[in-house]
Amino acid sequence: MTTTAEPAARVPLRVAVLALGTFAVGTDAFVVAGVLPEIAADLDVGIAQAGQLVTVFAIAYAVLSPVLATLTGTWPRRAVLLTALAVFVLGNIATALAPSYATVLATRVLAAAGASMFTPIAGAAAASLAPETQRARAISLVVLGLTVSTALGVPLGTLLGSVTSWRGTMWFVAALGAAAGIGVAALLPAIPAPRAASLRERLAPLRDGKITMTLLTTVAFFIGIFIVNTYISAIVEPATGGNSALLAMLLFLSGAAGTAGNLISGGWTDRFGAHRVIAVAIAVALVNCLLLPITAEALVSAVPAVLLFGLTAWSVTVPQQHRLIEAAPSSTSLVISLNASGGYLGSSLAGVIGAAALELSPASLPLVAAVFIVIGLAASELAQRIGAHS
């Protein structure tokens, strides 16, 4: 591996470049939820149909991540990162220029392909660049880029979309990806590829019951979370009155709370254990969802509701990863990759299920989400029992 004492002083800058890449990817994955009304109006489709853009991106990410990781397994890591960002930027430029709904759908797959290549490799690259005593911190900073995107990238993109158009938002995301690509090209040294793993090896942990139930927790919980997240503009419309600036403010508050939840959940996990943190976060998220049809009626109650939503939604990620690492210490990168795919699978299914629920009414969305959050809680408890008896 290319790690020496000399570049240690440059590690923070190199990790920051990787974090900028995950910030761009996270913004792209989540910002569409903030500009759904503009996309629907411009492409002459319904809100639910526009929401399928989130679904297509998430499905493509979940499916392509292990496949592309296998195909590029022998490539130098720097080459993979640069290729991923190039594909990501081209995908977003194509989205910004797409003339029709069908074309936009296709370009979302291209952008997701780049994103699915970049994110897993970015964490591994950060770990290889940092001194052994700073590797966990380096990885956490790369992950932080993803969570901060919900606090800054999404509301900025939403606000930009309201001032210019949703296409301006896509250009913004492409610019972020291009900036990350320039940084990777200029600052990252050569990082050799690890031992290549076949697709069969990458999926092998799924044969473990505890790991499967833990991953099911991620899928079910994120179905619930992203039913709300994807269609948040429709859910809080009674509170915002359709005002894009107010929606951007709510998205910022939710993202800021999510960033805080991601940061402090590590300490909570060390102190109370992953199982307790997950159980409490999911239970609070459940109660919050059940109350959303009422709290979304007025801005004064919507504000604490979205704060609590962001806090609980992103407090589960770190303890889930901790749980998986404990369950499969010899396959850490594989189970974390599967967990990421599980999250995107959950968000893709949320787009479809949420679209069906929206046909009933926006108020039904958080109630349907609550059903899947309950399933996530049940899967988490079952995973704990498997661990206790194995």
Phi, psi and chi 1 to 4 in degrees:
 res  aa     phi    psi   chi1   chi2   chi3   chi4
   1 MET       -  152.7  -58.3  -63.5  -72.0      -
   2 THR   -93.1   83.4  -50.9      -      -      -
   3 THR  -135.6  119.9   53.1      -      -      -
   4 THR  -133.1  166.6   63.7      -      -      -
   5 ALA   -67.7  -32.3      -      -      -      -
   6 GLU   -59.9  -46.3  178.7  -87.9  -36.3      -
   7 PRO   -78.0   -1.3    0.2   13.3      -      -
   8 ALA   -55.3  -36.8      -      -      -      -
   9 ALA   -67.3  -23.9      -      -      -      -
  10 ARG   -92.1   -5.1  -59.7 -177.7   65.5 -173.7
  11 VAL   -56.1  -47.7  165.7      -      -      -
  12 PRO   -56.5  -39.7  -25.7   35.8      -      -
  13 LEU   -68.2  -40.7 -172.4   57.2      -      -
  14 ARG   -66.8  -40.6  -70.8  168.7  172.2  172.1
  15 VAL   -66.9  -35.9  171.9      -      -      -
  16 ALA   -62.2  -37.0      -      -      -      -
  17 VAL   -63.7  -42.8  165.7      -      -      -
  18 LEU   -65.5  -38.9  -65.0  170.6      -      -
  19 ALA   -65.1  -34.3      -      -      -      -
  20 LEU   -63.3  -37.4  176.6   60.1      -      -
  21 GLY   -63.8  -44.9      -      -      -      -
  22 THR   -69.6  -29.4   56.6      -      -      -
  23 PHE   -62.6  -43.7  178.1   80.9      -      -
  24 ALA   -63.8  -44.9      -      -      -      -
  25 VAL   -62.3  -45.2  167.2      -      -      -
  26 GLY   -64.4  -40.3      -      -      -      -
  27 THR   -61.5  -44.0  -59.8      -      -      -
  28 ASP   -62.8  -41.0 -164.7   28.2      -      -
  29 ALA   -67.2  -34.9      -      -      -      -
  30 PHE  -107.7  -19.0  -54.9  129.0      -      -
  31 VAL   -70.6  -25.7   77.1      -      -      -
  32 VAL   -56.9  -33.4  170.4      -      -      -
  33 ALA   -60.8  -29.8      -      -      -      -
  34 GLY   -82.3  -17.1      -      -      -      -
  35 VAL  -119.3   21.0  -69.8      -      -      -
  36 LEU   -55.7  -46.1  -81.1 -173.4      -      -
  37 PRO   -59.6  -40.6  -24.1   35.2      -      -
  38 GLU   -67.2  -41.5  -71.5   84.2   -3.4      -
  39 ILE   -63.5  -45.9  -66.8  174.4      -      -
  40 ALA   -60.3  -43.5      -      -      -      -
  41 ALA   -67.4  -42.2      -      -      -      -
  42 ASP   -69.6  -39.7 -175.4   43.0      -      -
  43 LEU   -92.8    0.8  -60.4  179.3      -      -
  44 ASP    59.1   48.5 -164.8   25.2      -      -
  45 VAL  -130.0  169.0  -63.7      -      -      -
  46 GLY   -78.2  166.0      -      -      -      -
  47 ILE   -59.2  -43.6  -67.5  -72.2      -      -
  48 ALA   -62.4  -40.3      -      -      -      -
  49 GLN   -67.8  -39.8 -161.8  172.5   -6.8      -
  50 ALA   -62.8  -33.9      -      -      -      -
  51 GLY   -62.1  -20.8      -      -      -      -
  52 GLN   -69.6  -14.1  -60.6  -42.5  -59.8      -
  53 LEU   -63.7  -37.1  -62.3  175.7      -      -
  54 VAL   -65.3  -42.3  178.2      -      -      -
  55 THR   -61.6  -47.5  -58.0      -      -      -
  56 VAL   -62.7  -43.9  166.2      -      -      -
  57 PHE   -59.5  -46.3 -175.8   97.7      -      -
  58 ALA   -68.4  -41.5      -      -      -      -
  59 ILE   -62.8  -46.1  -72.0  175.8      -      -
  60 ALA   -60.6  -41.5      -      -      -      -
  61 TYR   -61.9  -50.4 -173.4  108.7      -      -
  62 ALA   -61.6  -39.5      -      -      -      -
  63 VAL   -78.6  -42.4  171.4      -      -      -
  64 LEU   -78.7  -25.5  -68.2  174.4      -      -
  65 SER   -55.9  -54.7 -175.8      -      -      -
  66 PRO   -69.1  -32.3   22.6  -31.9      -      -
  67 VAL   -67.4  -49.8  173.8      -      -      -
  68 LEU   -69.2  -32.0  -67.9  175.5      -      -
  69 ALA   -63.0  -36.6      -      -      -      -
  70 THR   -71.2  -44.8  -58.4      -      -      -
  71 LEU   -65.6  -31.9  -67.3  176.3      -      -
  72 THR  -103.5   14.6   61.0      -      -      -
  73 GLY   -59.8  -28.5      -      -      -      -
  74 THR   -97.9   -0.4   58.2      -      -      -
  75 TRP   -75.9  148.9  -65.9   16.5      -      -
  76 PRO   -58.1  141.4  -23.7   33.6      -      -
  77 ARG   -60.7  -38.1  -58.6  -64.7   83.9 -177.2
  78 ARG   -62.2  -39.7 -173.0  168.6  174.7  -89.5
  79 ALA   -65.0  -39.2      -      -      -      -
  80 VAL   -64.1  -44.9  178.1      -      -      -
  81 LEU   -62.0  -44.6  -68.6  169.1      -      -
  82 LEU   -66.9  -40.8  -71.8  172.2      -      -
  83 THR   -63.9  -43.6  -58.1      -      -      -
  84 ALA   -59.9  -46.6      -      -      -      -
  85 LEU   -68.2  -34.3  -72.5  169.5      -      -
  86 ALA   -64.2  -45.4      -      -      -      -
  87 VAL   -64.2  -41.7  172.2      -      -      -
  88 PHE   -60.5  -47.3  175.4   79.4      -      -
  89 VAL   -64.9  -45.1  170.0      -      -      -
  90 LEU   -60.5  -39.9  -73.0  173.9      -      -
  91 GLY   -61.7  -41.5      -      -      -      -
  92 ASN   -74.6  -34.2  -81.0  -75.7      -      -
  93 ILE   -64.3  -41.9  -69.6  174.6      -      -
  94 ALA   -62.6  -38.0      -      -      -      -
  95 THR   -63.2  -43.8  -61.2      -      -      -
  96 ALA   -62.6  -29.6      -      -      -      -
  97 LEU   -98.1   -7.3  -62.0  173.3      -      -
  98 ALA   -61.7  132.2      -      -      -      -
  99 PRO   -86.4  -15.6   31.1  -34.1      -      -
 100 SER  -142.1  166.0   66.4      -      -      -
 101 TYR   -60.2  -43.9  176.1   73.0      -      -
 102 ALA   -62.4  -39.9      -      -      -      -
 103 THR   -67.0  -40.0  -48.0      -      -      -
 104 VAL   -60.9  -42.0  172.4      -      -      -
 105 LEU   -56.7  -45.3  -78.8  174.9      -      -
 106 ALA   -65.5  -40.1      -      -      -      -
 107 THR   -69.6  -26.8   62.4      -      -      -
 108 ARG   -65.1  -33.9  -70.3  -72.4   76.7 -155.6
 109 VAL   -65.5  -42.1  174.1      -      -      -
 110 LEU   -63.1  -45.2 -175.5   61.6      -      -
 111 ALA   -62.8  -39.9      -      -      -      -
 112 ALA   -65.7  -34.3      -      -      -      -
 113 ALA   -61.3  -44.8      -      -      -      -
 114 GLY   -64.4  -43.0      -      -      -      -
 115 ALA   -62.0  -42.1      -      -      -      -
 116 SER   -69.5  -25.0   70.8      -      -      -
 117 MET   -77.8  -36.8  -70.2  172.5   64.5      -
 118 PHE   -76.7  -51.0 -178.5   83.3      -      -
 119 THR   -58.5  -50.5  -53.8      -      -      -
 120 PRO   -63.4  -37.7  -18.5   31.4      -      -
 121 ILE   -71.3  -32.6  -57.1  -57.6      -      -
 122 ALA   -60.3  -43.9      -      -      -      -
 123 GLY   -63.9  -43.6      -      -      -      -
 124 ALA   -66.1  -38.1      -      -      -      -
 125 ALA   -65.7  -41.8      -      -      -      -
 126 ALA   -60.0  -41.9      -      -      -      -
 127 ALA   -64.2  -39.4      -      -      -      -
 128 SER   -72.7  -26.9   69.4      -      -      -
 129 LEU   -80.8  -30.5  -69.9  168.8      -      -
 130 ALA   -83.6  151.6      -      -      -      -
 131 PRO   -59.3  154.8  -20.0   30.8      -      -
 132 GLU   -54.3  -36.8 -172.0  172.7   -6.9      -
 133 THR   -74.8   -9.5   56.0      -      -      -
 134 GLN  -118.6    8.3  -61.8  177.4   23.3      -
 135 ARG   -65.8  -43.3  -76.7  178.4 -176.6  170.0
 136 ALA   -62.2  -40.4      -      -      -      -
 137 ARG   -64.7  -40.1 -176.2 -176.9  177.5 -169.3
 138 ALA   -62.5  -43.7      -      -      -      -
 139 ILE   -63.2  -42.9  -65.7  170.0      -      -
 140 SER   -63.6  -33.0   69.8      -      -      -
 141 LEU   -69.4  -36.4  -72.3  174.9      -      -
 142 VAL   -66.4  -42.6  171.5      -      -      -
 143 VAL   -64.6  -34.7  174.4      -      -      -
 144 LEU   -61.0  -33.6 -172.8   62.0      -      -
 145 GLY   -57.7  -37.3      -      -      -      -
 146 LEU   -67.9  -44.4 -165.1   62.0      -      -
 147 THR   -74.9  -35.6   56.6      -      -      -
 148 VAL   -65.3  -26.4  169.4      -      -      -
 149 SER   -59.2  -31.4   70.4      -      -      -
 150 THR   -73.2  -26.4   65.4      -      -      -
 151 ALA   -87.9  -33.2      -      -      -      -
 152 LEU  -115.9  -52.4  -65.9  178.2      -      -
 153 GLY   -61.2  -46.0      -      -      -      -
 154 VAL   -66.1  -51.4  171.5      -      -      -
 155 PRO   -64.2  -34.9   12.5  -22.9      -      -
 156 LEU   -63.4  -44.8  -81.9  175.2      -      -
 157 GLY   -64.6  -38.2      -      -      -      -
 158 THR   -65.6  -44.3  -59.2      -      -      -
 159 LEU   -65.1  -40.9 -165.9   57.5      -      -
 160 LEU   -62.6  -39.4 -177.2   62.1      -      -
 161 GLY   -63.6  -34.1      -      -      -      -
 162 SER   -75.3  -29.7   68.8      -      -      -
 163 VAL   -82.3  -42.1  173.0      -      -      -
 164 THR  -104.8  -89.7   57.0      -      -      -
 165 SER  -164.3  171.8   75.9      -      -      -
 166 TRP   -63.3  -24.9   68.8  -89.4      -      -
 167 ARG   -68.2  -33.3  -64.1  178.9 -171.8  -85.3
 168 GLY   -62.2  -35.2      -      -      -      -
 169 THR   -62.9  -41.5  -59.3      -      -      -
 170 MET   -66.9  -37.1  -64.9  -61.0  106.0      -
 171 TRP   -63.8  -38.1  -77.7  108.4      -      -
 172 PHE   -60.1  -45.2  167.5   64.6      -      -
 173 VAL   -65.4  -42.2  173.1      -      -      -
 174 ALA   -61.1  -39.1      -      -      -      -
 175 ALA   -64.9  -39.8      -      -      -      -
 176 LEU   -61.0  -45.2  -71.2  174.3      -      -
 177 GLY   -63.7  -39.4      -      -      -      -
 178 ALA   -65.1  -41.0      -      -      -      -
 179 ALA   -61.6  -41.8      -      -      -      -
 180 ALA   -63.9  -39.8      -      -      -      -
 181 GLY   -63.0  -42.1      -      -      -      -
 182 ILE   -62.4  -41.8  -67.7  169.4      -      -
 183 GLY   -63.8  -43.1      -      -      -      -
 184 VAL   -62.2  -44.6  167.8      -      -      -
 185 ALA   -63.5  -37.0      -      -      -      -
 186 ALA   -84.3  -32.0      -      -      -      -
 187 LEU  -113.3  -29.6  -63.9  174.0      -      -
 188 LEU   -81.7  132.7 -106.1   66.1      -      -
 189 PRO   -79.4  176.8   31.6  -35.4      -      -
 190 ALA   -67.7  132.4      -      -      -      -
 191 ILE  -124.9  114.3  -56.3  171.7      -      -
 192 PRO   -65.6  153.9   23.2  -32.3      -      -
 193 ALA   -72.7  145.8      -      -      -      -
 194 PRO   -76.1  178.9   30.4  -35.2      -      -
 195 ARG   -59.5  131.0 -176.1 -171.0   70.6   82.0
 196 ALA   -68.9  138.8      -      -      -      -
 197 ALA  -115.7  136.1      -      -      -      -
 198 SER   -74.1  165.6   67.1      -      -      -
 199 LEU   -62.0  -35.5 -171.9   58.5      -      -
 200 ARG   -62.1  -42.5 -179.6 -175.1  -66.7  -88.6
 201 GLU   -64.4  -38.3  -73.9  178.8  -72.3      -
 202 ARG   -66.4  -29.1  -68.1 -179.8 -177.1  -83.2
 203 LEU   -96.6   -4.5  -61.0  178.1      -      -
 204 ALA   -56.3  -38.8      -      -      -      -
 205 PRO   -59.0  -18.1  -26.4   35.2      -      -
 206 LEU   -66.4  -14.1  -68.1  174.9      -      -
 207 ARG   -76.6  -12.4  -67.8 -164.8  -67.4  -95.4
 208 ASP   -87.3  123.1 -175.7  -62.7      -      -
 209 GLY   -60.4  -41.4      -      -      -      -
 210 LYS   -63.7  -42.8 -179.5  178.5  178.0   63.5
 211 ILE   -66.2  -41.3  -69.0  173.6      -      -
 212 THR   -61.1  -44.9  -59.5      -      -      -
 213 MET   -67.1  -35.4  -77.8  -62.3  108.0      -
 214 THR   -65.7  -42.1  -56.3      -      -      -
 215 LEU   -67.0  -35.8  -67.7  173.0      -      -
 216 LEU   -63.3  -34.6  179.0   58.7      -      -
 217 THR   -58.1  -46.8  -57.6      -      -      -
 218 THR   -60.7  -48.3  -65.1      -      -      -
 219 VAL   -60.9  -52.4  173.7      -      -      -
 220 ALA   -65.0  -44.4      -      -      -      -
 221 PHE   -62.2  -42.3 -179.6   66.1      -      -
 222 PHE   -75.6  -22.6  -84.2  101.4      -      -
 223 ILE   -59.4  -49.8  -71.1  175.0      -      -
 224 GLY   -61.0  -46.7      -      -      -      -
 225 ILE   -62.8  -43.7  -70.1  -58.2      -      -
 226 PHE   -82.9  -15.6  -80.8   98.2      -      -
 227 ILE   -60.9  -42.5  -75.4  175.8      -      -
 228 VAL   -73.1  -47.3  174.5      -      -      -
 229 ASN   -63.0  -43.7 -166.0   73.6      -      -
 230 THR   -65.0  -39.5  -57.9      -      -      -
 231 TYR  -109.6   29.3  -61.3  101.1      -      -
 232 ILE   -61.8  -32.8 -170.5   69.3      -      -
 233 SER   -62.3  -37.7   59.5      -      -      -
 234 ALA   -75.4  -36.7      -      -      -      -
 235 ILE   -66.0  -43.7  -66.8  170.9      -      -
 236 VAL   -95.4    9.1  -60.2      -      -      -
 237 GLU   -56.6  -36.8 -172.5  174.2    5.2      -
 238 PRO   -59.4  -32.3  -25.7   36.0      -      -
 239 ALA   -82.1  -35.2      -      -      -      -
 240 THR   -93.0  -19.1   64.0      -      -      -
 241 GLY    63.9   23.9      -      -      -      -
 242 GLY    78.8    9.1      -      -      -      -
 243 ASN   -77.6  117.0 -174.3  -56.4      -      -
 244 SER   -64.5  -34.3  -64.3      -      -      -
 245 ALA   -66.5  -41.2      -      -      -      -
 246 LEU   -65.5  -39.5  -74.2  177.9      -      -
 247 LEU   -62.5  -43.6  175.8   60.9      -      -
 248 ALA   -60.7  -38.2      -      -      -      -
 249 MET   -63.7  -44.6  179.1 -160.7   72.3      -
 250 LEU   -64.1  -39.8  -70.2  177.2      -      -
 251 LEU   -64.5  -38.8  -71.5  171.5      -      -
 252 PHE   -63.0  -45.8  170.5   76.1      -      -
 253 LEU   -62.0  -43.0  -68.5  174.3      -      -
 254 SER   -63.9  -43.5  176.8      -      -      -
 255 GLY   -66.8  -38.8      -      -      -      -
 256 ALA   -64.0  -42.0      -      -      -      -
 257 ALA   -65.0  -37.6      -      -      -      -
 258 GLY   -64.5  -40.6      -      -      -      -
 259 THR   -62.5  -43.5  -59.2      -      -      -
 260 ALA   -62.5  -43.8      -      -      -      -
 261 GLY   -61.1  -40.9      -      -      -      -
 262 ASN   -64.1  -39.3 -174.3  -87.2      -      -
 263 LEU   -71.4  -43.2  -71.8  171.2      -      -
 264 ILE   -87.0  -15.8   61.7 -178.3      -      -
 265 SER   -67.7  -24.3   61.2      -      -      -
 266 GLY   -63.7  -45.3      -      -      -      -
 267 GLY   -64.8  -40.0      -      -      -      -
 268 TRP   -61.0  -41.8  -71.4  -15.0      -      -
 269 THR   -64.0  -43.1  -59.4      -      -      -
 270 ASP   -61.9  -35.7  -72.3  -23.4      -      -
 271 ARG   -85.0  -44.1 -176.9  173.3 -180.0 -178.8
 272 PHE  -108.6  -12.2  -57.9  111.0      -      -
 273 GLY    95.0  147.5      -      -      -      -
 274 ALA   -61.0  -41.5      -      -      -      -
 275 HIS   -60.2  -45.9  170.4 -118.8      -      -
 276 ARG   -65.9  -42.7  -71.9 -176.0 -179.9  176.1
 277 VAL   -62.3  -45.1  173.9      -      -      -
 278 ILE   -63.0  -46.0  -68.6  167.4      -      -
 279 ALA   -61.4  -45.2      -      -      -      -
 280 VAL   -67.5  -44.6  170.6      -      -      -
 281 ALA   -61.6  -43.9      -      -      -      -
 282 ILE   -67.3  -40.5  -66.3  179.9      -      -
 283 ALA   -63.1  -43.6      -      -      -      -
 284 VAL   -66.4  -40.1  174.5      -      -      -
 285 ALA   -61.0  -37.6      -      -      -      -
 286 LEU   -62.6  -49.4  172.9   60.8      -      -
 287 VAL   -61.6  -41.5  173.5      -      -      -
 288 ASN   -61.9  -41.4 -167.2   38.2      -      -
 289 CYS   -65.5  -40.5  -87.9      -      -      -
 290 LEU   -63.5  -29.2  -68.7  172.9      -      -
 291 LEU   -90.1  -12.9  -67.3  175.2      -      -
 292 LEU   -57.4  -39.1 -102.6 -180.0      -      -
 293 PRO   -56.3  -26.0  -26.6   36.2      -      -
 294 ILE   -90.9  -47.2  -60.2  170.2      -      -
 295 THR   -69.6  -23.4   54.5      -      -      -
 296 ALA   -78.8   -0.9      -      -      -      -
 297 GLU   -75.9  -26.1  -72.2  -67.6  -39.9      -
 298 ALA  -137.7  148.5      -      -      -      -
 299 LEU   -62.5  -36.7 -167.7   60.6      -      -
 300 VAL   -64.2  -30.4   67.1      -      -      -
 301 SER   -95.7  -23.7   53.0      -      -      -
 302 ALA   -68.7  -33.7      -      -      -      -
 303 VAL   -59.9  -55.8  166.5      -      -      -
 304 PRO   -64.1  -29.1   18.6  -29.9      -      -
 305 ALA   -65.9  -43.9      -      -      -      -
 306 VAL   -73.5  -30.5  -61.6      -      -      -
 307 LEU   -62.2  -46.9  -76.7  169.6      -      -
 308 LEU   -66.6  -36.5 -161.7   56.3      -      -
 309 PHE   -61.0  -49.8  174.3   77.7      -      -
 310 GLY   -63.2  -42.9      -      -      -      -
 311 LEU   -59.3  -49.1 -179.0   68.6      -      -
 312 THR   -74.6  -36.0   53.0      -      -      -
 313 ALA   -60.0  -41.8      -      -      -      -
 314 TRP  -100.0    2.3  -66.7  101.2      -      -
 315 SER   -82.2   -8.4  -69.0      -      -      -
 316 VAL   -90.5  -25.3  170.9      -      -      -
 317 THR   -60.3  -51.7  -55.6      -      -      -
 318 VAL   -64.4  -49.6  171.2      -      -      -
 319 PRO   -64.0  -30.2   16.8  -29.3      -      -
 320 GLN   -64.0  -44.6  -84.6  -74.1   89.3      -
 321 GLN   -63.4  -40.7  -69.1 -178.5  -12.8      -
 322 HIS   -60.4  -43.2 -173.0  -86.0      -      -
 323 ARG   -61.5  -44.0 -144.2  178.2 -166.0 -176.3
 324 LEU   -68.2  -39.0  -73.5  165.0      -      -
 325 ILE   -64.2  -39.5  -70.1  169.4      -      -
 326 GLU   -65.3  -36.9  -78.6 -168.8  -28.7      -
 327 ALA   -75.1  -29.6      -      -      -      -
 328 ALA  -138.8   69.3      -      -      -      -
 329 PRO   -62.9  -23.2   21.5  -32.1      -      -
 330 SER   -89.2   -6.5   62.1      -      -      -
 331 SER  -129.5   39.7  -53.6      -      -      -
 332 THR   -55.8  -51.9  -64.7      -      -      -
 333 SER   -64.7  -33.6   60.7      -      -      -
 334 LEU   -69.0  -46.4  -61.6 -176.0      -      -
 335 VAL   -70.9  -32.1  -68.5      -      -      -
 336 ILE   -67.7  -38.2  -65.2  -56.3      -      -
 337 SER   -64.2  -42.2  175.8      -      -      -
 338 LEU   -64.7  -36.5  -72.9  171.3      -      -
 339 ASN   -66.2  -39.3 -167.6   53.4      -      -
 340 ALA   -63.7  -42.8      -      -      -      -
 341 SER   -63.3  -37.1  -70.1      -      -      -
 342 GLY   -62.1  -39.3      -      -      -      -
 343 GLY   -63.1  -43.2      -      -      -      -
 344 TYR   -72.0  -32.9  -83.5   97.1      -      -
 345 LEU   -62.6  -42.4  175.8   60.4      -      -
 346 GLY   -61.0  -42.4      -      -      -      -
 347 SER   -69.3  -31.6   64.3      -      -      -
 348 SER   -69.6  -43.6   67.3      -      -      -
 349 LEU   -65.4  -32.6  -66.9  172.6      -      -
 350 ALA   -61.8  -37.2      -      -      -      -
 351 GLY   -61.8  -42.0      -      -      -      -
 352 VAL   -70.9  -48.7  176.3      -      -      -
 353 ILE   -65.6  -40.8  -63.8  165.3      -      -
 354 GLY   -63.9  -36.8      -      -      -      -
 355 ALA   -62.5  -39.8      -      -      -      -
 356 ALA   -66.8  -41.1      -      -      -      -
 357 ALA   -66.9  -33.4      -      -      -      -
 358 LEU   -64.8  -27.1 -170.1   58.9      -      -
 359 GLU   -62.3  -28.9  -66.5  -64.8  -40.4      -
 360 LEU   -76.5  -61.7  -60.6  174.9      -      -
 361 SER  -177.4  153.1   73.6      -      -      -
 362 PRO   -58.0  -32.2  -26.2   35.3      -      -
 363 ALA   -66.5  -21.6      -      -      -      -
 364 SER   -78.4  -18.1   68.6      -      -      -
 365 LEU   -58.1  -53.3  -73.3  163.0      -      -
 366 PRO   -65.0  -26.6   18.5  -29.0      -      -
 367 LEU   -71.5  -41.1  -59.3  179.9      -      -
 368 VAL   -65.2  -40.2  174.1      -      -      -
 369 ALA   -58.2  -38.8      -      -      -      -
 370 ALA   -60.7  -34.5      -      -      -      -
 371 VAL   -60.1  -44.6  173.0      -      -      -
 372 PHE   -74.5  -30.2  -71.1   93.7      -      -
 373 ILE   -65.3  -37.2  -69.4  173.7      -      -
 374 VAL   -62.4  -42.9  168.4      -      -      -
 375 ILE   -61.3  -40.6  -65.3  172.1      -      -
 376 GLY   -61.7  -42.1      -      -      -      -
 377 LEU   -64.0  -41.5 -177.9   58.3      -      -
 378 ALA   -63.9  -41.8      -      -      -      -
 379 ALA   -65.0  -38.3      -      -      -      -
 380 SER   -63.4  -43.2  176.6      -      -      -
 381 GLU   -66.9  -36.6  -67.0  -55.8  -52.1      -
 382 LEU   -66.7  -39.9 -176.4   54.8      -      -
 383 ALA   -60.4  -39.0      -      -      -      -
 384 GLN   -64.9  -41.1 -175.4   66.6   16.8      -
 385 ARG   -65.6  -39.8  -74.3  176.5  176.1  -92.3
 386 ILE   -61.8  -42.5  -67.5  173.6      -      -
 387 GLY   -63.9  -36.7      -      -      -      -
 388 ALA   -71.3  -27.1      -      -      -      -
 389 HIS  -106.8    2.3  -68.6   86.1      -      -
 390 SER   -95.3      -   59.6      -      -      -
